[in-house]
Amino acid sequence: MASSQRVQRLRRAIEDERQRQNECNVYLGASKRRLTSCKQSPTTRSVIRVASTTSIVSRRGRARACDWQSSYQLERGDWAAPVRVDIACVRSDGKEQTRQRIAAARIATWCWRQRVRAKVQAQAFGTIETLPSQLAQHKLQRQSPREVLRRIQAEIAAKATFQIQTRAARVLQRFFSKALLRLGKKSHVLVAEASRKQRQLDSMKRDRAVRYIQAMYRNRQARQQHSAWKVSRSKANYCRIMVLEAEYNGRPSAIALLQLSRAYAELASQPVYADEQLLLARCSLLFVSKAIAFGHVPENPRDFWPALAARFVDLWRRGGHVEIPLLQQAAHAYETALALTPSASEMWLAYIEVLFELGLYCQTLKACDQYARTLEHTTAGAPRRRRHARPIAIWRFQVQSYYHVGDVDAALGLLEDQRQESHPQYSSMELLLLLTRCHDVAKPLCHNPYYDELLHALYSADDITRHELTPEMLVATPGLFTDLALTCAARRDFPWAVDLLECSLRGVDRPSHDHLHALAQSYFGVGNLKKCATVLLRVRGSATTAWFAQVQRHATLFEAQHRISVLHLRRELHVAL
């Protein structure tokens, strides 16, 4: 009698199971749950299909060929059609992997890692569980198919293991054992055995979760470092940088940052990194600025600040004169150095040049006056030279600053004084053209004697007599200052270039691309961004547009890179050691 009741219960369980399998077929086919493996390969998905040989749901065609497929047959009685579980892994096209899903997976990983860290710190290591489980210590109860289906889908969505096939099959095996194994009161041995196996599976699950979390903690960084190690040019230099980064990570300090800066500066001088000299020099300066922000106080500030400013200026020049924040850093370093040693004449010259390149012309004039007073004070015992208050070294910056701020008479006087001496950067013809233009601007109603000199400098006496040339013809010549304007723009004498180009292009309807490019650069150099944008609207060449885009891109680049952490800076700047 007991055996017949057992057979009846078993057959009822078989019918329920087949009905549930058909429901699982329908639900899984309708929902199309896809599982993307998180660490092994981002282009695979796993689909669990629970099927029966006597399935009610008919399939007219197979969807896609799977990469691998596993079937499990569960023998639980004397029925003719055994239960079959098919688990297939199908290669996907990867279109479902959007950035939002990847970011959500990383955020979930971080939250899980924080939770586990908190539990480990609280010494609650034994309570870590990937999914809630119940130990089979009493009579097993039947669970609804919808609840089991929900648990299977949650198990698939968890993605907390590398062995997707084994874990999913284990979930199904546990369900079948709970649904079909209904024991009586005298089967305590089997219940104890089942509970022991369940505890063992739970402990294995906890161990696997711990290993997975540990791998997640170091996996991405370790893989990136390993790939960088494989493609590195010099393994010794790579190890040196890695050791310094590890020392900083263990004990952050300004000394560690300075050691990193010194190491990158030494690497920049090696011939093996000839194509990355600018990048390595940039990394070195970034680590120096990080050390200063960290609170570094240099031991010898009189040598530290001028050298740092010179490195910033050198990087600005080698980078194409587009990164203005480097000049700002250099100006700050020079100001700090001049506050310590105000009598350093060479430092004053470099500081004046930086102010002039920044377009700070009033500050340039103040610095020129202070430099002249410093030079007089340092050479008080020496014999007084002629035009000592206007040294030749700062003449170029001083005369253009006067001209740009509107003191054209002072600029004209400086030009007349400079004409008596030879200047290394300007020829006599260029000085004569500048004098002519300054006299026109300073004294527009007076006769300009420099046109006569310009006429005799451009033409011989026979040509002047034969063609009856007069200075008024030069005044009416439209392109008299065009070549000089382009020369000044190429020499970065932007105050003169702006005025000469405006004078030359005043009556021109369609100026050339070279003239517009020089005018846009000159407007930007003197700080007139509104007129620079107006000129850029007229420019159709790609060179000028690319230059302005590069200037805008580098406007906040150094500050943004300064905020990158030390351990991520090498990766973010794509430094290949």
C-alpha positions as CSV (number, residue, x, y, z in Angstrom):
1,M,0.0,0.0,0.0
2,A,2.8,2.3,0.9
3,S,4.5,1.6,-2.4
4,S,1.4,2.3,-4.5
5,Q,0.9,5.7,-2.7
6,R,4.5,6.5,-3.4
7,V,4.1,5.6,-7.1
8,Q,1.0,7.9,-7.2
9,R,2.8,10.7,-5.5
10,L,5.7,10.3,-7.9
11,R,3.4,10.3,-11.0
12,R,1.7,13.4,-9.7
13,A,5.1,15.0,-9.3
14,I,6.1,14.0,-12.8
15,E,2.9,15.6,-14.2
16,D,3.6,18.8,-12.3
17,E,7.2,18.8,-13.4
18,R,6.2,18.3,-17.1
19,Q,3.7,21.1,-16.8
20,R,6.3,23.3,-15.1
21,Q,8.8,22.5,-17.9
22,N,6.3,23.6,-20.5
23,E,5.7,26.8,-18.6
24,C,9.5,27.3,-18.3
25,N,9.8,26.8,-22.1
26,V,7.2,29.5,-22.7
27,Y,8.5,31.9,-20.2
28,L,12.2,31.6,-21.2
29,G,11.3,31.8,-24.9
30,A,9.2,34.9,-24.3
31,S,11.6,36.8,-22.0
32,K,14.8,35.9,-23.9
33,R,17.0,36.3,-20.9
34,R,20.6,36.8,-21.9
35,L,23.6,36.4,-19.7
36,T,26.8,38.3,-20.5
37,S,29.9,36.9,-18.8
38,C,31.5,39.7,-16.9
39,K,35.2,38.9,-17.0
40,Q,36.0,36.1,-19.5
41,S,34.5,37.3,-22.8
42,P,32.1,40.2,-23.4
43,T,30.6,38.6,-26.5
44,T,29.0,35.5,-25.1
45,R,25.6,34.9,-23.6
46,S,24.1,31.8,-22.0
47,V,20.6,30.6,-22.4
48,I,19.1,27.9,-20.2
49,R,16.4,25.8,-21.9
50,V,14.4,23.3,-19.9
51,A,12.8,20.9,-22.4
52,S,10.9,17.6,-22.3
53,T,10.7,14.9,-24.9
54,T,6.9,15.1,-24.8
55,S,6.8,18.9,-25.1
56,I,3.5,20.6,-25.9
57,V,5.2,23.7,-27.3
58,S,6.2,23.1,-30.9
59,R,9.3,24.7,-32.4
60,R,9.2,25.1,-36.2
61,G,12.7,26.4,-36.5
62,R,15.8,26.7,-34.4
63,A,16.9,30.3,-33.7
64,R,20.7,30.2,-33.9
65,A,23.5,27.7,-33.8
66,C,25.0,27.6,-30.4
67,D,28.7,27.4,-29.5
68,W,28.2,24.6,-27.0
69,Q,25.3,22.7,-25.5
70,S,25.0,20.5,-22.4
71,S,22.1,18.2,-21.5
72,Y,21.3,16.6,-18.2
73,Q,18.9,13.7,-17.8
74,L,17.4,13.2,-14.4
75,E,16.3,9.6,-13.7
76,R,13.6,9.9,-11.0
77,G,11.3,6.9,-11.6
78,D,9.8,4.7,-14.1
79,W,8.4,7.2,-16.6
80,A,9.2,6.7,-20.3
81,A,10.2,10.3,-21.0
82,P,13.1,11.4,-18.9
83,V,13.5,15.1,-18.0
84,R,16.1,16.8,-20.1
85,V,17.9,20.1,-19.3
86,D,19.6,21.9,-22.2
87,I,22.0,24.7,-21.5
88,A,23.3,26.5,-24.6
89,C,25.9,29.3,-25.0
90,V,25.2,31.4,-28.1
91,R,27.6,34.0,-29.5
92,S,26.0,37.4,-29.5
93,D,26.6,40.4,-31.7
94,G,27.4,42.6,-28.8
95,K,24.9,45.3,-29.6
96,E,23.1,44.9,-26.3
97,Q,26.3,45.9,-24.5
98,T,25.8,49.6,-24.1
99,R,27.8,51.9,-21.9
100,Q,25.0,52.2,-19.4
101,R,25.0,48.5,-18.8
102,I,28.8,48.4,-18.4
103,A,28.6,51.3,-16.0
104,A,25.8,49.7,-14.0
105,A,27.8,46.5,-13.8
106,R,30.9,48.4,-12.5
107,I,28.8,50.3,-10.0
108,A,27.2,47.0,-8.8
109,T,30.7,45.5,-8.5
110,W,31.8,48.4,-6.4
111,C,28.8,48.3,-4.1
112,W,29.3,44.5,-3.6
113,R,33.0,45.1,-2.9
114,Q,32.2,47.7,-0.3
115,R,29.7,45.4,1.3
116,V,32.1,42.5,1.5
117,R,34.8,44.8,2.9
118,A,32.5,46.0,5.6
119,K,31.6,42.5,6.5
120,V,35.2,41.3,6.6
121,Q,36.2,44.3,8.8
122,A,33.3,43.4,11.1
123,Q,34.7,39.8,11.3
124,A,31.4,38.5,9.8
125,F,33.1,36.4,7.1
126,G,31.0,33.4,7.6
127,T,27.8,35.2,6.7
128,I,28.7,36.0,3.1
129,E,26.2,34.4,0.7
130,T,25.6,35.0,-3.0
131,L,21.9,33.9,-2.8
132,P,19.6,33.0,0.1
133,S,19.5,29.3,0.7
134,Q,17.7,27.0,3.1
135,L,19.3,23.9,4.7
136,A,17.2,20.8,4.2
137,Q,17.0,19.8,7.9
138,H,13.3,19.1,7.9
139,K,10.7,17.7,5.6
140,L,11.1,19.5,2.2
141,Q,8.3,21.6,0.9
142,R,7.2,22.0,-2.7
143,Q,8.1,25.3,-4.3
144,S,6.0,27.0,-7.0
145,P,7.4,26.9,-10.5
146,R,7.2,30.7,-10.9
147,E,9.3,31.2,-7.7
148,V,11.9,28.7,-9.0
149,L,11.9,30.4,-12.4
150,R,12.5,33.8,-10.7
151,R,15.4,32.3,-8.7
152,I,16.9,30.8,-11.9
153,Q,16.7,34.2,-13.7
154,A,18.2,35.9,-10.6
155,E,21.0,33.3,-10.7
156,I,21.6,34.1,-14.3
157,A,21.5,37.8,-13.8
158,A,23.9,37.6,-10.8
159,K,26.9,36.8,-13.0
160,A,28.9,36.0,-9.9
161,T,31.0,33.2,-11.2
162,F,33.1,32.0,-14.1
163,Q,31.3,28.6,-14.3
164,I,27.9,29.7,-15.5
165,Q,27.0,26.2,-16.8
166,T,27.8,24.4,-13.6
167,R,26.1,26.9,-11.3
168,A,22.9,27.0,-13.4
169,A,22.7,23.2,-13.6
170,R,23.2,23.0,-9.8
171,V,20.3,25.3,-9.3
172,L,18.1,23.1,-11.4
173,Q,19.4,19.9,-9.6
174,R,18.5,21.4,-6.3
175,F,15.0,22.2,-7.5
176,F,14.5,18.7,-8.8
177,S,15.7,17.1,-5.6
178,K,13.4,19.3,-3.5
179,A,10.4,18.8,-5.7
180,L,10.6,15.1,-6.4
181,L,12.3,13.8,-3.2
182,R,9.4,13.7,-0.7
183,L,10.6,11.4,2.1
184,G,8.7,10.0,5.0
185,K,9.4,10.1,8.7
186,K,11.8,7.1,8.6
187,S,14.2,8.6,6.0
188,H,16.2,10.8,8.4
189,V,19.5,9.5,7.0
190,L,18.7,10.7,3.5
191,V,17.6,14.0,4.9
192,A,20.8,14.4,6.9
193,E,22.9,13.5,3.8
194,A,21.0,16.0,1.7
195,S,21.5,18.7,4.3
196,R,25.2,17.9,4.6
197,K,25.6,18.2,0.8
198,Q,23.7,21.4,0.9
199,R,26.0,22.9,3.6
200,Q,29.0,21.8,1.5
201,L,27.6,23.5,-1.6
202,D,26.9,26.7,0.4
203,S,30.5,26.7,1.7
204,M,31.8,26.2,-1.8
205,K,29.6,29.1,-2.9
206,R,31.0,31.4,-0.2
207,D,34.5,30.4,-1.1
208,R,33.9,31.1,-4.8
209,A,32.3,34.4,-4.0
210,V,35.4,35.4,-1.9
211,R,37.8,34.4,-4.7
212,Y,35.7,36.2,-7.3
213,I,35.7,39.4,-5.2
214,Q,39.5,39.2,-4.7
215,A,39.9,38.7,-8.5
216,M,37.6,41.6,-9.2
217,Y,39.6,43.8,-6.8
218,R,42.9,43.3,-8.7
219,N,41.8,42.0,-12.1
220,R,41.5,45.1,-14.3
221,Q,44.6,46.9,-12.9
222,A,46.6,43.7,-13.0
223,R,45.7,43.0,-16.6
224,Q,46.5,46.5,-17.7
225,Q,49.8,46.5,-15.9
226,H,50.6,43.1,-17.4
227,S,49.8,44.3,-20.9
228,A,51.9,47.5,-20.4
229,W,54.7,45.3,-19.1
230,K,54.6,43.2,-22.2
231,V,54.8,46.1,-24.6
232,S,57.2,48.3,-22.6
233,R,60.4,49.3,-24.3
234,S,62.6,49.1,-21.3
235,K,61.7,46.7,-18.5
236,A,64.1,48.3,-16.1
237,N,62.6,51.7,-16.5
238,Y,59.1,50.3,-16.2
239,C,60.0,48.5,-13.0
240,R,61.5,51.7,-11.6
241,I,58.4,53.7,-12.2
242,M,56.2,50.9,-10.8
243,V,58.3,50.8,-7.6
244,L,58.1,54.5,-7.2
245,E,54.3,54.4,-7.7
246,A,54.0,51.6,-5.2
247,E,56.1,53.6,-2.7
248,Y,53.8,56.6,-3.1
249,N,50.7,54.3,-2.8
250,G,52.0,52.9,0.4
251,R,53.1,56.2,1.9
252,P,52.1,59.3,0.0
253,S,54.5,62.2,0.4
254,A,56.0,65.1,-1.5
255,I,59.4,63.4,-1.6
256,A,57.8,60.4,-3.5
257,L,56.3,62.8,-6.0
258,L,59.6,64.5,-6.5
259,Q,61.3,61.2,-7.1
260,L,58.7,60.3,-9.7
261,S,59.3,63.7,-11.4
262,R,63.0,63.2,-11.4
263,A,62.6,59.7,-12.8
264,Y,60.4,61.0,-15.7
265,A,62.8,63.8,-16.4
266,E,65.7,61.3,-16.7
267,L,63.6,59.1,-19.0
268,A,62.9,62.0,-21.2
269,S,66.6,62.4,-21.9
270,Q,67.1,58.8,-23.0
271,P,67.2,58.2,-26.8
272,V,64.8,55.2,-26.6
273,Y,62.0,57.6,-25.7
274,A,62.8,60.2,-28.4
275,D,59.2,60.2,-29.7
276,E,57.8,60.7,-26.2
277,Q,60.1,63.4,-24.8
278,L,57.3,66.0,-24.6
279,L,54.9,63.5,-22.9
280,L,57.6,62.5,-20.3
281,A,58.6,66.1,-19.7
282,R,54.9,66.9,-19.1
283,C,54.6,64.0,-16.6
284,S,57.6,65.3,-14.8
285,L,56.2,68.8,-14.5
286,L,52.8,67.4,-13.4
287,F,54.4,65.5,-10.6
288,V,56.4,68.6,-9.5
289,S,53.1,70.6,-9.4
290,K,51.5,67.8,-7.4
291,A,54.4,67.9,-5.0
292,I,54.0,71.7,-4.6
293,A,50.3,71.2,-4.0
294,F,51.1,68.5,-1.5
295,G,53.1,71.0,0.5
296,H,56.6,70.6,-0.7
297,V,59.0,73.3,0.5
298,P,62.2,73.3,-1.6
299,E,65.5,73.3,0.2
300,N,67.1,75.8,-2.2
301,P,64.3,78.0,-3.5
302,R,66.6,80.4,-5.3
303,D,67.5,77.7,-7.8
304,F,64.3,75.6,-7.7
305,W,61.8,78.2,-8.8
306,P,63.8,79.7,-11.8
307,A,64.6,76.1,-13.1
308,L,60.9,75.1,-12.8
309,A,59.8,78.3,-14.6
310,A,62.3,77.6,-17.4
311,R,61.0,74.1,-17.8
312,F,57.5,75.4,-18.1
313,V,58.5,77.9,-20.8
314,D,60.5,75.2,-22.6
315,L,57.5,72.8,-22.7
316,W,55.3,75.7,-24.0
317,R,57.7,76.4,-26.8
318,R,58.2,72.8,-27.8
319,G,54.4,72.2,-27.7
320,G,53.7,74.8,-30.4
321,H,53.0,77.9,-28.3
322,V,49.4,76.9,-27.7
323,E,49.1,76.1,-24.0
324,I,48.7,79.3,-22.1
325,P,48.4,77.7,-18.6
326,L,52.1,76.7,-18.8
327,L,53.1,80.3,-19.2
328,Q,50.9,81.2,-16.2
329,Q,52.7,78.6,-14.1
330,A,56.0,80.0,-15.3
331,A,55.0,83.5,-14.4
332,H,54.0,82.4,-10.9
333,A,57.3,80.6,-10.5
334,Y,59.3,83.7,-11.7
335,E,57.4,85.9,-9.3
336,T,58.2,83.6,-6.4
337,A,61.9,83.6,-7.4
338,L,62.1,87.4,-7.9
339,A,60.6,87.9,-4.4
340,L,63.6,86.0,-3.0
341,T,66.3,87.5,-5.3
342,P,65.1,90.8,-6.8
343,S,68.5,91.6,-8.2
344,A,68.7,88.7,-10.7
345,S,68.8,90.5,-14.1
346,E,68.5,87.3,-16.2
347,M,65.5,86.3,-14.3
348,W,63.9,89.7,-14.9
349,L,64.4,89.3,-18.7
350,A,62.8,85.9,-18.7
351,Y,59.9,87.1,-16.6
352,I,59.3,90.1,-18.9
353,E,59.2,87.8,-21.9
354,V,56.6,85.6,-20.2
355,L,54.4,88.6,-19.4
356,F,54.7,89.8,-23.0
357,E,53.7,86.4,-24.3
358,L,50.7,86.3,-22.0
359,G,49.5,89.7,-23.3
360,L,49.9,91.5,-20.0
361,Y,51.4,94.7,-21.4
362,C,50.9,97.0,-18.4
363,Q,52.6,94.5,-16.2
364,T,55.3,94.2,-18.9
365,L,56.0,97.9,-18.7
366,K,56.2,97.9,-14.9
367,A,58.6,94.9,-15.0
368,C,60.7,96.7,-17.6
369,D,61.0,99.8,-15.3
370,Q,61.9,97.6,-12.3
371,Y,64.5,95.7,-14.4
372,A,66.1,99.0,-15.5
373,R,66.3,100.2,-11.8
374,T,67.7,96.8,-10.8
375,L,70.3,97.1,-13.6
376,E,71.3,100.6,-12.5
377,H,71.6,99.5,-8.9
378,T,73.8,96.5,-9.7
379,T,76.1,98.5,-12.0
380,A,76.3,101.6,-9.9
381,G,80.1,101.5,-9.7
382,A,80.7,100.9,-13.4
383,P,80.9,103.8,-15.9
384,R,77.5,105.0,-17.0
385,R,76.6,103.9,-20.5
386,R,74.5,105.8,-23.0
387,R,70.8,105.0,-22.9
388,H,71.3,102.9,-19.8
389,A,67.7,103.2,-18.7
390,R,66.5,101.6,-21.9
391,P,68.6,98.5,-22.3
392,I,68.5,96.7,-25.6
393,A,67.5,93.4,-24.1
394,I,64.0,94.6,-23.2
395,W,63.6,97.1,-26.0
396,R,61.4,94.8,-28.2
397,F,58.9,94.1,-25.4
398,Q,58.9,97.7,-24.1
399,V,58.3,99.4,-27.4
400,Q,55.4,97.1,-28.4
401,S,53.8,97.4,-24.9
402,Y,53.9,101.2,-25.2
403,Y,52.4,101.0,-28.7
404,H,49.6,98.6,-27.7
405,V,48.5,100.6,-24.6
406,G,48.3,103.8,-26.7
407,D,51.5,105.6,-25.8
408,V,52.6,105.9,-29.4
409,D,55.0,108.9,-28.7
410,A,57.0,106.7,-26.3
411,A,57.1,103.9,-28.8
412,L,58.3,106.4,-31.5
413,G,61.1,107.7,-29.2
414,L,62.2,104.1,-28.5
415,L,62.3,103.3,-32.2
416,E,64.3,106.5,-33.0
417,D,66.8,105.6,-30.3
418,Q,67.0,102.0,-31.4
419,R,67.7,103.0,-35.0
420,Q,71.1,104.3,-34.0
421,E,72.1,100.9,-32.8
422,S,71.9,97.6,-34.7
423,H,69.3,95.2,-33.3
424,P,69.9,91.4,-33.8
425,Q,66.2,90.7,-34.7
426,Y,65.3,93.7,-36.9
427,S,66.9,94.9,-40.1
428,S,67.3,98.6,-40.9
429,M,64.4,98.4,-43.5
430,E,62.1,96.9,-40.9
431,L,62.9,99.6,-38.4
432,L,62.3,102.2,-41.0
433,L,58.9,100.8,-41.9
434,L,58.0,100.7,-38.2
435,L,59.1,104.3,-37.7
436,T,57.0,105.3,-40.7
437,R,53.9,103.6,-39.3
438,C,54.4,104.9,-35.8
439,H,54.8,108.5,-37.1
440,D,51.5,108.1,-39.0
441,V,49.7,107.0,-35.9
442,A,51.4,109.4,-33.5
443,K,51.3,112.5,-35.7
444,P,48.7,112.0,-38.5
445,L,48.4,115.7,-39.4
446,C,52.1,116.4,-39.6
447,H,54.5,115.7,-42.5
448,N,56.1,112.3,-42.3
449,P,59.8,112.6,-43.1
450,Y,60.4,108.8,-43.1
451,Y,58.6,108.4,-46.4
452,D,61.4,110.2,-48.1
453,E,64.0,108.0,-46.5
454,L,61.8,105.0,-47.4
455,L,61.6,106.1,-51.0
456,H,65.4,106.4,-51.3
457,A,65.9,103.1,-49.5
458,L,63.5,101.2,-51.9
459,Y,64.6,102.8,-55.2
460,S,67.8,104.2,-56.7
461,A,68.2,107.9,-57.6
462,D,68.0,107.1,-61.3
463,D,64.7,105.3,-61.0
464,I,63.2,108.0,-58.8
465,T,64.2,110.7,-61.5
466,R,63.2,108.5,-64.5
467,H,59.8,107.5,-63.2
468,E,59.2,110.7,-61.2
469,L,58.5,108.9,-57.9
470,T,57.3,110.8,-54.9
471,P,56.7,110.0,-51.2
472,E,52.9,110.4,-51.8
473,M,53.0,107.4,-54.1
474,L,54.3,105.3,-51.1
475,V,51.5,106.6,-48.9
476,A,48.9,105.4,-51.4
477,T,50.6,102.0,-51.8
478,P,48.1,99.4,-50.2
479,G,50.6,96.6,-49.6
480,L,53.4,98.6,-48.1
481,F,53.3,97.0,-44.7
482,T,51.9,93.5,-45.6
483,D,55.2,91.6,-45.7
484,L,56.4,93.2,-42.5
485,A,53.0,92.3,-40.8
486,L,53.4,88.7,-41.7
487,T,57.0,88.7,-40.5
488,C,55.9,90.2,-37.1
489,A,53.2,87.6,-36.8
490,A,55.6,84.8,-37.4
491,R,58.0,86.4,-34.9
492,R,55.2,86.6,-32.3
493,D,55.3,90.4,-32.3
494,F,51.5,90.5,-32.1
495,P,51.0,94.2,-31.1
496,W,52.8,95.4,-34.3
497,A,51.2,92.6,-36.4
498,V,47.7,93.6,-35.4
499,D,48.2,97.2,-36.4
500,L,50.1,96.5,-39.6
501,L,47.6,93.9,-40.7
502,E,44.6,96.1,-40.0
503,C,46.3,98.9,-42.0
504,S,47.1,96.6,-44.9
505,L,43.7,94.9,-45.1
506,R,41.6,98.0,-44.6
507,G,40.5,98.2,-48.3
508,V,40.8,94.6,-49.2
509,D,37.5,92.8,-49.8
510,R,38.9,89.2,-50.0
511,P,42.1,88.9,-48.0
512,S,44.2,85.7,-48.4
513,H,44.1,82.8,-46.0
514,D,47.6,83.6,-44.8
515,H,46.7,87.1,-43.8
516,L,43.5,86.0,-42.0
517,H,45.4,83.3,-40.2
518,A,48.1,85.8,-39.1
519,L,45.4,88.3,-38.0
520,A,43.5,85.6,-36.0
521,Q,46.7,84.6,-34.2
522,S,47.6,88.2,-33.6
523,Y,44.2,89.1,-32.1
524,F,44.5,86.0,-29.8
525,G,48.0,87.0,-28.9
526,V,47.0,90.4,-27.7
527,G,44.0,89.0,-25.9
528,N,41.2,90.3,-28.1
529,L,39.1,87.1,-28.3
530,K,36.1,88.9,-29.8
531,K,37.8,90.1,-32.9
532,C,39.6,86.7,-33.1
533,A,36.3,85.0,-33.3
534,T,35.1,87.5,-35.9
535,V,38.1,86.7,-38.1
536,L,37.6,82.9,-37.6
537,L,34.2,83.2,-39.1
538,R,35.8,84.5,-42.3
539,V,38.5,81.8,-42.5
540,R,37.7,78.7,-44.5
541,G,41.1,77.0,-44.2
542,S,41.4,74.0,-41.9
543,A,44.8,75.1,-40.5
544,T,43.4,78.1,-38.7
545,T,40.4,76.2,-37.4
546,A,42.6,73.3,-36.2
547,W,44.9,75.8,-34.5
548,F,42.1,77.5,-32.6
549,A,40.6,74.1,-31.6
550,Q,44.0,73.1,-30.3
551,V,44.2,76.3,-28.3
552,Q,40.8,75.7,-26.8
553,R,41.6,72.1,-26.0
554,H,44.7,73.1,-24.2
555,A,43.1,75.9,-22.2
556,T,42.3,73.7,-19.2
557,L,44.3,70.6,-20.1
558,F,47.1,71.0,-17.5
559,E,44.7,71.7,-14.7
560,A,42.6,68.6,-15.6
561,Q,45.7,66.4,-15.7
562,H,46.8,67.8,-12.4
563,R,43.6,66.5,-10.8
564,I,44.3,62.9,-12.0
565,S,45.5,60.6,-9.3
566,V,49.2,59.5,-9.3
567,L,48.4,55.9,-9.9
568,H,46.2,56.7,-13.0
569,L,48.2,59.5,-14.5
570,R,50.5,57.2,-16.6
571,R,47.5,55.3,-18.0
572,E,45.4,58.4,-18.7
573,L,48.3,60.1,-20.6
574,H,49.1,56.9,-22.5
575,V,52.7,56.8,-21.5
576,A,54.5,53.8,-23.1
577,L,57.5,53.1,-21.1
